[in-house]
Amino acid sequence: MKFIIIADTFVFLFNSLNLKQIRFIGAILVFDVTQRSSFQGVTKWYQEIKGYACDKIQIALVANKIDIDGKRIITTDEVQKIAKENDLAYFETSGKTGQNVDTLFETMAQTILQRIESGEIDTSLEMYGIKVGPGIANVQKQQKSQQDSQNLKLQTGYQPPLKNKKQEGCC
């Protein structure tokens, strides 16, 4: 089993990893559908990740090499059972053909982003390993400003003057 950690634009690949030193919000467990030993390692790696990761981690279980006809040993039913028991997202991919690889990464990113936007994941807490860039920070600041403005209207009835509007009358 190998770990891939994607941070900013860097991809790190590890055969083994000291998980105590790394903070992460997402993990992808990949196994080879043509090798039983690869699939058997999934449970061990899942337990290790759960032992060190935050409680909000998003984990995907990925069956790889689905393009190799006639050599598949691990059935979809076997994998779905493990995925369901452990509340894991499940994908079948081919690194060789690229089948479902984009879908895997896009779905993981979208799921984590939705959890951030819903407030389930607080990006200000370092334990999640998320660094917010200036683009997101500006959007969050604008949203908070709009909320504050709305709350002010509700509490006081005060409405700030509209900008760039011509005033009517003589002045």
N, CA and C atoms as an extended XYZ file, in Angstrom:
513
Properties=species:S:1:pos:R:3:atomname:S:1:resname:S:1:resid:I:1 pbc="F F F"
N         0.864       -1.177        0.000 N   MET     1
C         0.000        0.000        0.000 CA  MET     1
C         0.899        1.225        0.000 C   MET     1
N         0.538        2.203       -0.793 N   LYS     2
C         1.291        3.444       -0.864 CA  LYS     2
C         0.360        4.594       -0.538 C   LYS     2
N         0.904        5.609        0.080 N   PHE     3
C         0.156        6.817        0.393 CA  PHE     3
C         0.518        7.891       -0.608 C   PHE     3
N        -0.456        8.634       -1.030 N   ILE     4
C        -0.201        9.817       -1.832 CA  ILE     4
C        -0.783       10.982       -1.064 C   ILE     4
N         0.018       11.985       -0.823 N   ILE     5
C        -0.443       13.176       -0.142 CA  ILE     5
C        -0.359       14.316       -1.137 C   ILE     5
N        -1.469       14.959       -1.363 N   ILE     6
C        -1.500       16.076       -2.289 CA  ILE     6
C        -1.595       17.342       -1.462 C   ILE     6
N        -0.602       18.169       -1.577 N   ALA     7
C        -0.562       19.417       -0.823 CA  ALA     7
C        -0.172       20.513       -1.791 C   ALA     7
N        -1.069       21.481       -1.967 N   ASP     8
C        -0.852       22.527       -2.953 CA  ASP     8
C        -0.625       21.879       -4.314 C   ASP     8
N         0.559       22.010       -4.873 N   THR     9
C         0.815       21.415       -6.180 CA  THR     9
C         1.801       20.258       -6.097 C   THR     9
N         2.099       19.804       -4.909 N   PHE    10
C         3.055       18.717       -4.744 CA  PHE    10
C         2.333       17.408       -4.483 C   PHE    10
N         2.866       16.330       -5.009 N   VAL    11
C         2.337       15.007       -4.746 CA  VAL    11
C         3.466       14.193       -4.114 C   VAL    11
N         3.190       13.627       -2.959 N   PHE    12
C         4.181       12.826       -2.262 CA  PHE    12
C         3.712       11.380       -2.254 C   PHE    12
N         4.589       10.456       -2.523 N   LEU    13
C         4.254        9.048       -2.541 CA  LEU    13
C         5.109        8.334       -1.503 C   LEU    13
N         4.438        7.601       -0.605 N   PHE    14
C         5.139        6.923        0.472 CA  PHE    14
C         4.729        5.463        0.520 C   PHE    14
N         5.681        4.586        0.819 N   ASN    15
C         5.344        3.197        1.099 CA  ASN    15
C         4.924        3.058        2.551 C   ASN    15
N         5.541        3.804        3.409 N   SER    16
C         5.134        3.829        4.805 CA  SER    16
C         5.277        5.269        5.265 C   SER    16
N         4.605        5.583        6.341 N   LEU    17
C         4.463        6.975        6.685 CA  LEU    17
C         4.257        7.105        8.179 C   LEU    17
N         4.874        8.115        8.779 N   ASN    18
C         4.601        8.402       10.175 CA  ASN    18
C         3.408        9.350       10.213 C   ASN    18
N         2.227        8.789       10.383 N   LEU    19
C         0.996        9.562       10.296 CA  LEU    19
C         0.837       10.558       11.438 C   LEU    19
N         1.587       10.381       12.511 N   LYS    20
C         1.487       11.301       13.644 CA  LYS    20
C         1.959       12.701       13.264 C   LYS    20
N         2.793       12.803       12.249 N   GLN    21
C         3.394       14.080       11.886 CA  GLN    21
C         2.632       14.836       10.802 C   GLN    21
N         1.590       14.231       10.257 N   ILE    22
C         0.901       14.844        9.126 CA  ILE    22
C        -0.571       15.061        9.453 C   ILE    22
N        -1.077       16.237        9.091 N   ARG    23
C        -2.500       16.530        9.250 CA  ARG    23
C        -3.146       16.451        7.874 C   ARG    23
N        -4.290       15.781        7.786 N   PHE    24
C        -4.957       15.677        6.503 CA  PHE    24
C        -6.451       15.508        6.695 C   PHE    24
N        -7.204       15.954        5.699 N   ILE    25
C        -8.665       15.901        5.745 CA  ILE    25
C        -9.201       14.870        4.756 C   ILE    25
N        -8.354       14.356        3.897 N   GLY    26
C        -8.793       13.356        2.930 CA  GLY    26
C        -7.729       12.297        2.711 C   GLY    26
N        -8.191       11.078        2.450 N   ALA    27
C        -7.270        9.982        2.161 CA  ALA    27
C        -7.890        9.092        1.094 C   ALA    27
N        -7.038        8.546        0.250 N   ILE    28
C        -7.484        7.638       -0.798 CA  ILE    28
C        -6.715        6.335       -0.636 C   ILE    28
N        -7.444        5.261       -0.337 N   LEU    29
C        -6.846        3.935       -0.189 CA  LEU    29
C        -7.018        3.191       -1.509 C   LEU    29
N        -5.916        2.887       -2.165 N   VAL    30
C        -5.950        2.247       -3.479 CA  VAL    30
C        -5.405        0.830       -3.366 C   VAL    30
N        -6.124       -0.113       -3.979 N   PHE    31
C        -5.623       -1.485       -4.036 CA  PHE    31
C        -5.756       -2.009       -5.461 C   PHE    31
N        -5.029       -3.061       -5.730 N   ASP    32
C        -4.975       -3.691       -7.050 CA  ASP    32
C        -5.996       -4.834       -7.084 C   ASP    32
N        -6.969       -4.769       -8.004 N   VAL    33
C        -8.012       -5.798       -8.068 CA  VAL    33
C        -7.486       -7.149       -8.543 C   VAL    33
N        -6.240       -7.178       -9.003 N   THR    34
C        -5.665       -8.442       -9.485 CA  THR    34
C        -4.801       -9.132       -8.431 C   THR    34
N        -4.689       -8.528       -7.240 N   GLN    35
C        -3.849       -9.101       -6.176 CA  GLN    35
C        -4.594       -9.122       -4.844 C   GLN    35
N        -4.880      -10.302       -4.355 N   ARG    36
C        -5.594      -10.459       -3.078 CA  ARG    36
C        -4.823       -9.790       -1.936 C   ARG    36
N        -3.505       -9.915       -1.919 N   SER    37
C        -2.712       -9.334       -0.821 CA  SER    37
C        -2.865       -7.818       -0.767 C   SER    37
N        -3.018       -7.199       -1.913 N   SER    38
C        -3.216       -5.753       -1.965 CA  SER    38
C        -4.524       -5.378       -1.277 C   SER    38
N        -5.586       -6.126       -1.538 N   PHE    39
C        -6.884       -5.868       -0.934 CA  PHE    39
C        -6.868       -6.159        0.565 C   PHE    39
N        -6.158       -7.168        0.973 N   GLN    40
C        -6.097       -7.533        2.394 CA  GLN    40
C        -5.412       -6.442        3.220 C   GLN    40
N        -4.547       -5.670        2.604 N   GLY    41
C        -3.878       -4.584        3.313 CA  GLY    41
C        -4.777       -3.389        3.604 C   GLY    41
N        -5.916       -3.303        2.925 N   VAL    42
C        -6.818       -2.161        3.069 CA  VAL    42
C        -7.262       -1.972        4.512 C   VAL    42
N        -7.665       -3.050        5.176 N   THR    43
C        -8.157       -2.950        6.549 CA  THR    43
C        -7.086       -2.410        7.483 C   THR    43
N        -5.862       -2.893        7.331 N   LYS    44
C        -4.747       -2.418        8.171 CA  LYS    44
C        -4.511       -0.927        7.951 C   LYS    44
N        -4.451       -0.494        6.693 N   TRP    45
C        -4.188        0.910        6.397 CA  TRP    45
C        -5.346        1.793        6.842 C   TRP    45
N        -6.566        1.293        6.684 N   TYR    46
C        -7.734        2.059        7.130 CA  TYR    46
C        -7.664        2.283        8.645 C   TYR    46
N        -7.374        1.255        9.388 N   GLN    47
C        -7.280        1.375       10.848 CA  GLN    47
C        -6.165        2.333       11.250 C   GLN    47
N        -5.051        2.269       10.546 N   GLU    48
C        -3.938        3.174       10.862 CA  GLU    48
C        -4.325        4.627       10.596 C   GLU    48
N        -4.972        4.875        9.477 N   ILE    49
C        -5.409        6.240        9.160 CA  ILE    49
C        -6.406        6.725       10.206 C   ILE    49
N        -7.392        5.913       10.522 N   LYS    50
C        -8.417        6.305       11.502 CA  LYS    50
C        -7.797        6.552       12.876 C   LYS    50
N        -6.721        5.851       13.182 N   GLY    51
C        -6.056        6.019       14.472 CA  GLY    51
C        -5.364        7.363       14.622 C   GLY    51
N        -4.962        7.978       13.517 N   TYR    52
C        -4.214        9.221       13.584 CA  TYR    52
C        -4.945       10.420       12.990 C   TYR    52
N        -5.926       10.169       12.153 N   ALA    53
C        -6.602       11.253       11.447 CA  ALA    53
C        -7.641       11.933       12.335 C   ALA    53
N        -8.045       13.122       11.907 N   CYS    54
C        -9.116       13.824       12.604 CA  CYS    54
C       -10.439       13.095       12.353 C   CYS    54
N       -11.429       13.407       13.148 N   ASP    55
C       -12.723       12.728       13.040 CA  ASP    55
C       -13.503       13.109       11.785 C   ASP    55
N       -13.102       14.132       11.077 N   LYS    56
C       -13.818       14.611        9.887 CA  LYS    56
C       -13.209       14.118        8.580 C   LYS    56
N       -12.254       13.225        8.658 N   ILE    57
C       -11.546       12.791        7.450 CA  ILE    57
C       -12.496       12.141        6.443 C   ILE    57
N       -12.276       12.447        5.193 N   GLN    58
C       -13.024       11.863        4.080 CA  GLN    58
C       -12.118       10.803        3.462 C   GLN    58
N       -12.572        9.552        3.431 N   ILE    59
C       -11.744        8.466        2.906 CA  ILE    59
C       -12.450        7.797        1.737 C   ILE    59
N       -11.691        7.562        0.683 N   ALA    60
C       -12.201        6.830       -0.478 CA  ALA    60
C       -11.441        5.517       -0.606 C   ALA    60
N       -12.170        4.475       -0.933 N   LEU    61
C       -11.590        3.168       -1.209 CA  LEU    61
C       -11.626        2.987       -2.722 C   LEU    61
N       -10.462        2.703       -3.310 N   VAL    62
C       -10.357        2.681       -4.768 CA  VAL    62
C        -9.822        1.345       -5.265 C   VAL    62
N       -10.634        0.700       -6.093 N   ALA    63
C       -10.223       -0.522       -6.780 CA  ALA    63
C        -9.556       -0.099       -8.086 C   ALA    63
N        -8.281       -0.416       -8.230 N   ASN    64
C        -7.531        0.007       -9.416 CA  ASN    64
C        -7.220       -1.189      -10.315 C   ASN    64
N        -6.850       -0.893      -11.530 N   LYS    65
C        -6.508       -1.865      -12.584 CA  LYS    65
C        -7.747       -2.601      -13.090 C   LYS    65
N        -8.877       -1.895      -13.140 N   ILE    66
C       -10.097       -2.534      -13.635 CA  ILE    66
C       -10.053       -2.768      -15.143 C   ILE    66
N        -9.028       -2.230      -15.805 N   ASP    67
C        -8.873       -2.404      -17.254 CA  ASP    67
C        -8.302       -3.762      -17.628 C   ASP    67
N        -7.773       -4.495      -16.659 N   ILE    68
C        -7.131       -5.783      -16.957 CA  ILE    68
C        -8.203       -6.874      -16.985 C   ILE    68
N        -8.617       -7.241      -18.181 N   ASP    69
C        -9.675       -8.239      -18.357 CA  ASP    69
C        -9.188       -9.638      -17.988 C   ASP    69
N       -10.052      -10.371      -17.301 N   GLY    70
C        -9.772      -11.766      -16.996 CA  GLY    70
C        -8.830      -12.010      -15.837 C   GLY    70
N        -8.233      -10.975      -15.270 N   LYS    71
C        -7.295      -11.178      -14.157 CA  LYS    71
C        -7.830      -10.644      -12.835 C   LYS    71
N        -9.044      -10.120      -12.850 N   ARG    72
C        -9.624       -9.547      -11.638 CA  ARG    72
C        -9.919      -10.667      -10.640 C   ARG    72
N        -9.416      -10.499       -9.414 N   ILE    73
C        -9.622      -11.474       -8.348 CA  ILE    73
C       -10.613      -10.932       -7.315 C   ILE    73
N       -10.538       -9.650       -7.044 N   ILE    74
C       -11.384       -9.015       -6.027 CA  ILE    74
C       -12.692       -8.564       -6.695 C   ILE    74
N       -13.814       -9.035       -6.175 N   THR    75
C       -15.104       -8.697       -6.776 CA  THR    75
C       -15.606       -7.341       -6.265 C   THR    75
N       -16.454       -6.737       -7.066 N   THR    76
C       -17.066       -5.465       -6.676 CA  THR    76
C       -17.867       -5.638       -5.391 C   THR    76
N       -18.557       -6.760       -5.254 N   ASP    77
C       -19.358       -7.005       -4.043 CA  ASP    77
C       -18.490       -7.029       -2.786 C   ASP    77
N       -17.315       -7.657       -2.857 N   GLU    78
C       -16.397       -7.694       -1.710 CA  GLU    78
C       -16.015       -6.287       -1.269 C   GLU    78
N       -15.680       -5.473       -2.246 N   VAL    79
C       -15.213       -4.117       -1.956 CA  VAL    79
C       -16.365       -3.257       -1.427 C   VAL    79
N       -17.518       -3.366       -2.061 N   GLN    80
C       -18.677       -2.578       -1.615 CA  GLN    80
C       -19.050       -2.913       -0.176 C   GLN    80
N       -18.906       -4.159        0.205 N   LYS    81
C       -19.209       -4.563        1.584 CA  LYS    81
C       -18.281       -3.836        2.566 C   LYS    81
N       -16.981       -3.840        2.286 N   ILE    82
C       -16.003       -3.151        3.138 CA  ILE    82
C       -16.283       -1.649        3.156 C   ILE    82
N       -16.555       -1.093        1.993 N   ALA    83
C       -16.821        0.349        1.895 CA  ALA    83
C       -18.050        0.718        2.717 C   ALA    83
N       -19.094       -0.062        2.612 N   LYS    84
C       -20.327        0.233        3.349 CA  LYS    84
C       -20.124        0.097        4.858 C   LYS    84
N       -19.449       -0.955        5.283 N   GLU    85
C       -19.189       -1.186        6.711 CA  GLU    85
C       -18.406       -0.038        7.347 C   GLU    85
N       -17.540        0.587        6.563 N   ASN    86
C       -16.654        1.630        7.097 CA  ASN    86
C       -17.018        3.034        6.622 C   ASN    86
N       -18.153        3.176        5.975 N   ASP    87
C       -18.642        4.468        5.488 CA  ASP    87
C       -17.606        5.147        4.588 C   ASP    87
N       -17.112        4.401        3.620 N   LEU    88
C       -16.108        4.905        2.683 CA  LEU    88
C       -16.738        5.146        1.316 C   LEU    88
N       -16.307        6.188        0.644 N   ALA    89
C       -16.685        6.374       -0.753 CA  ALA    89
C       -15.961        5.288       -1.545 C   ALA    89
N       -16.606        4.753       -2.578 N   TYR    90
C       -15.996        3.669       -3.346 CA  TYR    90
C       -15.928        4.029       -4.828 C   TYR    90
N       -14.760        3.799       -5.408 N   PHE    91
C       -14.537        4.061       -6.825 CA  PHE    91
C       -13.782        2.895       -7.443 C   PHE    91
N       -14.045        2.657       -8.719 N   GLU    92
C       -13.257        1.707       -9.497 CA  GLU    92
C       -12.544        2.504      -10.579 C   GLU    92
N       -11.233        2.325      -10.678 N   THR    93
C       -10.444        3.135      -11.604 CA  THR    93
C        -9.469        2.286      -12.411 C   THR    93
N        -8.946        2.947      -13.429 N   SER    94
C        -7.825        2.399      -14.186 CA  SER    94
C        -6.797        3.509      -14.318 C   SER    94
N        -5.663        3.321      -13.697 N   GLY    95
C        -4.583        4.290      -13.848 CA  GLY    95
C        -4.050        4.286      -15.272 C   GLY    95
N        -4.123        3.141      -15.923 N   LYS    96
C        -3.610        3.010      -17.281 CA  LYS    96
C        -4.458        3.783      -18.294 C   LYS    96
N        -5.774        3.631      -18.211 N   THR    97
C        -6.658        4.304      -19.171 CA  THR    97
C        -7.183        5.638      -18.649 C   THR    97
N        -7.050        5.850      -17.341 N   GLY    98
C        -7.562        7.077      -16.734 CA  GLY    98
C        -9.038        6.993      -16.363 C   GLY    98
N        -9.648        5.845      -16.578 N   GLN    99
C       -11.080        5.677      -16.285 CA  GLN    99
C       -11.378        5.998      -14.816 C   GLN    99
N       -12.270        6.946      -14.596 N   ASN   100
C       -12.772        7.369      -13.286 CA  ASN   100
C       -11.739        8.059      -12.375 C   ASN   100
N       -10.539        8.283      -12.849 N   VAL   101
C        -9.524        8.928      -12.012 CA  VAL   101
C        -9.919       10.382      -11.729 C   VAL   101
N       -10.293       11.118      -12.765 N   ASP   102
C       -10.734       12.498      -12.552 CA  ASP   102
C       -11.956       12.546      -11.642 C   ASP   102
N       -12.890       11.636      -11.870 N   THR   103
C       -14.109       11.586      -11.058 CA  THR   103
C       -13.767       11.384       -9.587 C   THR   103
N       -12.824       10.500       -9.318 N   LEU   104
C       -12.390       10.235       -7.946 CA  LEU   104
C       -11.902       11.516       -7.274 C   LEU   104
N       -10.951       12.197       -7.896 N   PHE   105
C       -10.370       13.389       -7.281 CA  PHE   105
C       -11.373       14.539       -7.207 C   PHE   105
N       -12.157       14.705       -8.253 N   GLU   106
C       -13.166       15.772       -8.243 CA  GLU   106
C       -14.214       15.534       -7.159 C   GLU   106
N       -14.663       14.297       -7.022 N   THR   107
C       -15.672       13.969       -6.008 CA  THR   107
C       -15.117       14.173       -4.604 C   THR   107
N       -13.896       13.734       -4.377 N   MET   108
C       -13.280       13.924       -3.055 CA  MET   108
C       -13.169       15.413       -2.745 C   MET   108
N       -12.673       16.191       -3.691 N   ALA   109
C       -12.511       17.635       -3.472 CA  ALA   109
C       -13.865       18.305       -3.244 C   ALA   109
N       -14.861       17.958       -4.055 N   GLN   110
C       -16.188       18.563       -3.903 CA  GLN   110
C       -16.817       18.207       -2.559 C   GLN   110
N       -16.661       16.969       -2.139 N   THR   111
C       -17.226       16.537       -0.858 CA  THR   111
C       -16.598       17.306        0.291 C   THR   111
N       -15.285       17.438        0.274 N   ILE   112
C       -14.596       18.172        1.337 CA  ILE   112
C       -14.997       19.645        1.297 C   ILE   112
N       -15.060       20.229        0.117 N   LEU   113
C       -15.463       21.630       -0.015 CA  LEU   113
C       -16.885       21.850        0.500 C   LEU   113
N       -17.801       20.959        0.175 N   GLN   114
C       -19.175       21.077        0.672 CA  GLN   114
C       -19.217       21.016        2.198 C   GLN   114
N       -18.396       20.166        2.772 N   ARG   115
C       -18.358       20.053        4.230 CA  ARG   115
C       -17.759       21.307        4.866 C   ARG   115
N       -16.833       21.956        4.170 N   ILE   116
C       -16.280       23.228        4.646 CA  ILE   116
C       -17.346       24.311        4.557 C   ILE   116
N       -18.002       24.396        3.405 N   GLU   117
C       -19.017       25.434        3.198 CA  GLU   117
C       -20.206       25.287        4.139 C   GLU   117
N       -20.539       24.057        4.523 N   SER   118
C       -21.665       23.835        5.431 CA  SER   118
C       -21.292       24.131        6.886 C   SER   118
N       -19.995       24.320        7.143 N   GLY   119
C       -19.539       24.591        8.499 CA  GLY   119
C       -19.185       23.338        9.283 C   GLY   119
N       -19.348       22.178        8.663 N   GLU   120
C       -19.001       20.923        9.338 CA  GLU   120
C       -17.500       20.850        9.621 C   GLU   120
N       -16.715       21.400        8.700 N   ILE   121
C       -15.260       21.446        8.861 CA  ILE   121
C       -14.859       22.906        9.012 C   ILE   121
N       -14.217       23.224       10.120 N   ASP   122
C       -13.769       24.585       10.413 CA  ASP   122
C       -12.324       24.741        9.946 C   ASP   122
N       -12.126       25.521        8.894 N   THR   123
C       -10.794       25.657        8.300 CA  THR   123
C        -9.803       26.392        9.194 C   THR   123
N       -10.292       27.036       10.242 N   SER   124
C        -9.376       27.740       11.133 CA  SER   124
C        -8.694       26.790       12.110 C   SER   124
N        -9.179       25.568       12.224 N   LEU   125
C        -8.569       24.596       13.129 CA  LEU   125
C        -7.441       23.855       12.409 C   LEU   125
N        -6.245       23.952       12.952 N   GLU   126
C        -5.068       23.357       12.312 CA  GLU   126
C        -5.137       21.837       12.217 C   GLU   126
N        -5.920       21.207       13.083 N   MET   127
C        -5.952       19.742       13.107 CA  MET   127
C        -6.456       19.145       11.798 C   MET   127
N        -7.151       19.941       10.977 N   TYR   128
C        -7.668       19.437        9.714 CA  TYR   128
C        -6.653       19.550        8.583 C   TYR   128
N        -5.581       20.277        8.785 N   GLY   129
C        -4.542       20.377        7.770 CA  GLY   129
C        -4.948       21.173        6.546 C   GLY   129
N        -5.897       22.082        6.706 N   ILE   130
C        -6.375       22.876        5.577 CA  ILE   130
C        -5.810       24.281        5.684 C   ILE   130
N        -5.235       24.749        4.605 N   LYS   131
C        -4.759       26.127        4.544 CA  LYS   131
C        -5.618       26.853        3.532 C   LYS   131
N        -6.260       27.893        3.968 N   VAL   132
C        -7.162       28.639        3.104 CA  VAL   132
C        -6.378       29.700        2.361 C   VAL   132
N        -6.508       29.702        1.048 N   GLY   133
C        -5.828       30.694        0.227 CA  GLY   133
C        -6.581       32.008        0.245 C   GLY   133
N        -5.980       33.062       -0.303 N   PRO   134
C        -6.602       34.381       -0.259 CA  PRO   134
C        -7.939       34.446       -0.984 C   PRO   134
N        -8.116       33.656       -2.031 N   GLY   135
C        -9.387       33.671       -2.759 CA  GLY   135
C       -10.543       33.248       -1.879 C   GLY   135
N       -10.401       32.155       -1.184 N   ILE   136
C       -11.455       31.660       -0.310 CA  ILE   136
C       -11.631       32.583        0.875 C   ILE   136
N       -10.534       33.085        1.409 N   ALA   137
C       -10.618       33.984        2.560 CA  ALA   137
C       -11.431       35.227        2.202 C   ALA   137
N       -11.213       35.770        0.996 N   ASN   138
C       -11.963       36.955        0.570 CA  ASN   138
C       -13.446       36.653        0.435 C   ASN   138
N       -13.780       35.501       -0.112 N   VAL   139
C       -15.187       35.110       -0.250 CA  VAL   139
C       -15.817       34.972        1.128 C   VAL   139
N       -15.101       34.326        2.048 N   GLN   140
C       -15.627       34.155        3.403 CA  GLN   140
C       -15.806       35.513        4.086 C   GLN   140
N       -14.868       36.429        3.872 N   LYS   141
C       -14.967       37.765        4.462 CA  LYS   141
C       -16.186       38.502        3.913 C   LYS   141
N       -16.407       38.397        2.598 N   GLN   142
C       -17.573       39.031        1.985 CA  GLN   142
C       -18.870       38.445        2.527 C   GLN   142
N       -18.904       37.125        2.670 N   GLN   143
C       -20.108       36.481        3.195 CA  GLN   143
C       -20.382       36.937        4.621 C   GLN   143
N       -19.338       37.034        5.434 N   LYS   144
C       -19.509       37.476        6.815 CA  LYS   144
C       -19.978       38.926        6.852 C   LYS   144
N       -19.420       39.767        6.000 N   SER   145
C       -19.813       41.169        5.937 CA  SER   145
C       -21.290       41.285        5.546 C   SER   145
N       -21.719       40.493        4.573 N   GLN   146
C       -23.120       40.505        4.165 CA  GLN   146
C       -24.023       40.032        5.295 C   GLN   146
N       -23.578       38.995        6.007 N   GLN   147
C       -24.353       38.499        7.151 CA  GLN   147
C       -24.455       39.568        8.227 C   GLN   147
N       -23.331       40.204        8.538 N   ASP   148
C       -23.321       41.250        9.562 CA  ASP   148
C       -24.254       42.395        9.173 C   ASP   148
N       -24.220       42.782        7.908 N   SER   149
C       -25.074       43.850        7.413 CA  SER   149
C       -26.543       43.453        7.534 C   SER   149
N       -26.845       42.226        7.173 N   GLN   150
C       -28.221       41.730        7.272 CA  GLN   150
C       -28.683       41.704        8.727 C   GLN   150
N       -27.801       41.257        9.629 N   ASN   151
C       -28.139       41.217       11.057 CA  ASN   151
C       -28.387       42.627       11.586 C   ASN   151
N       -27.596       43.601       11.136 N   LEU   152
C       -27.760       44.986       11.572 CA  LEU   152
C       -29.128       45.511       11.149 C   LEU   152
N       -29.540       45.203        9.923 N   LYS   153
C       -30.846       45.630        9.435 CA  LYS   153
C       -31.955       45.020       10.289 C   LYS   153
N       -31.811       43.739       10.599 N   LEU   154
C       -32.847       43.056       11.367 CA  LEU   154
C       -32.944       43.586       12.787 C   LEU   154
N       -31.809       43.881       13.401 N   GLN   155
C       -31.792       44.299       14.800 CA  GLN   155
C       -32.204       45.759       14.980 C   GLN   155
N       -31.816       46.623       14.070 N   THR   156
C       -32.036       48.053       14.294 CA  THR   156
C       -32.972       48.695       13.289 C   THR   156
N       -33.229       48.035       12.210 N   GLY   157
C       -34.028       48.644       11.160 CA  GLY   157
C       -33.209       49.608       10.312 C   GLY   157
N       -31.927       49.786       10.641 N   TYR   158
C       -31.039       50.705        9.918 CA  TYR   158
C       -30.732       50.140        8.543 C   TYR   158
N       -30.802       50.978        7.535 N   GLN   159
C       -30.421       50.603        6.182 CA  GLN   159
C       -29.336       51.565        5.720 C   GLN   159
N       -28.139       51.061        5.442 N   PRO   160
C       -27.077       51.954        4.983 CA  PRO   160
C       -27.453       52.564        3.639 C   PRO   160
N       -26.968       53.792        3.364 N   PRO   161
C       -27.289       54.439        2.086 CA  PRO   161
C       -26.716       53.637        0.930 C   PRO   161
N       -27.426       53.656       -0.162 N   LEU   162
C       -26.953       52.938       -1.348 CA  LEU   162
C       -25.822       53.729       -1.997 C   LEU   162
N       -24.811       53.029       -2.440 N   LYS   163
C       -23.666       53.660       -3.093 CA  LYS   163
C       -23.962       53.868       -4.557 C   LYS   163
N       -23.327       54.889       -5.125 N   ASN   164
C       -23.428       55.190       -6.554 CA  ASN   164
C       -24.841       55.433       -7.035 C   ASN   164
N       -25.702       55.877       -6.192 N   LYS   165
C       -27.083       56.223       -6.574 CA  LYS   165
C       -27.180       57.727       -6.564 C   LYS   165
N       -27.763       58.290       -7.613 N   LYS   166
C       -27.973       59.738       -7.645 CA  LYS   166
C       -29.046       60.093       -6.639 C   LYS   166
N       -28.744       61.089       -5.845 N   GLN   167
C       -29.735       61.550       -4.885 CA  GLN   167
C       -30.762       62.407       -5.610 C   GLN   167
N       -31.987       62.249       -5.208 N   GLU   168
C       -33.047       63.039       -5.829 CA  GLU   168
C       -33.195       64.352       -5.094 C   GLU   168
N       -33.661       65.348       -5.751 N   GLY   169
C       -33.854       66.646       -5.133 CA  GLY   169
C       -32.793       67.624       -5.596 C   GLY   169
N       -32.656       68.687       -4.872 N   CYS   170
C       -31.768       69.777       -5.282 CA  CYS   170
C       -30.321       69.572       -4.909 C   CYS   170
N       -30.006       68.701       -3.998 N   CYS   171
C       -28.624       68.602       -3.516 CA  CYS   171
C       -27.946       67.334       -3.933 C   CYS   171
